[in-house]
Amino acid sequence: MTGAFSNLSPITQRRIENFRANRRGWWSMWIFLALFVVSLFAEFVANDKPLLVRYNDSFYVPVFKAYPETEFGGDFLTEADYSSPYVAELIDQNGWMIWPLIRYHHRTVAWDLTGPAPSRPDSTHWLGTDDQARDVIARVIYGFRISVLFGFTLTIISAIIGVAAGAIQGYFGGWLDLGLQRFIEVWSGLPILYLLIILASVVEPNFWWLLGLMLLFSWMGFVGVVRAEFLRARNFEYVRAARALGVSDAVIIVRHVLPNAMVATITFMPFTLAGSVTVLTSLDFLGIGLPPGSASLGELLSQGKANLQAPWLGLTGFFVIGMMLSLLIFVGEAVRDACLLYTSDAADE
């Protein structure tokens, strides 16, 4: 393999080749990354503020800075409402505005609806509005970003804690392994949903509260996989040779055993990410997730259930979540197959 992967080890190159050979997983990864990058710049795609304003030969960037209405010849010192016909007329008389593709933020209320909310899709609101007259496609973009960032953060931190715990258990074994296993069995038996309900009744849950609470339990999924790999690898010849040469346990774990155990961990991570997104969506659907008003795919599904006369709400949430989870599952299957194909080929040789 040439190009960007030429400096990698032959094992890694073979795995990447196997991954690229799975066309469904390969293209799913790029589609998911493209959607995620677009959502990262949601403020430039869906916003109720212009990207750039020129007024009296001066340039303004409302996306980054708030400007008072008096800056454009208005009467009030409050932040300018650029969607207001009065402010828009003042700016158009002496300049121009460049708007995002969607002229609504996920919190923007559309006061100019011709009918009651939720309103049907039209040329202004491509996917209609919800029951609070907020643009659905804007909330989908921001909700997608929150869901993926929550899933990425939870998965990465859980993997770090789970890999560390599994490595210690599997490498040292004995009473340490036995004690940690009993602790994990007891800890995993605690009812997470009840704890969330109690938390929601005491404090208002937010992104970091939910992340911290889910982190208390999500790391245990990685422990079993890593522990099994370490239990298998700690008796290999190269590990015994390293011990005989006086290499410290920390160096053996990090440099010799952990790279082999990370193969199983990496194959497990896409499925954990999909599970994390599903958990956040479920909590928002039940009303014990993100604070009210936050852009959330679960809250969109809840609105669809409560407004059966507006099927675009439930269908939009269903298709977005289904597409997101399908892409993640396809990527996870491709990563798993790439690693397993190499393992089976090596065994045959």
Summary of the structure (lengths in Angstrom):
residues: 349
radius of gyration: 25.8
end to end distance: 20.3
largest distance: 82.7
contacts: 1093
relative contact order: 0.12
helix: 67%
strand: 5%
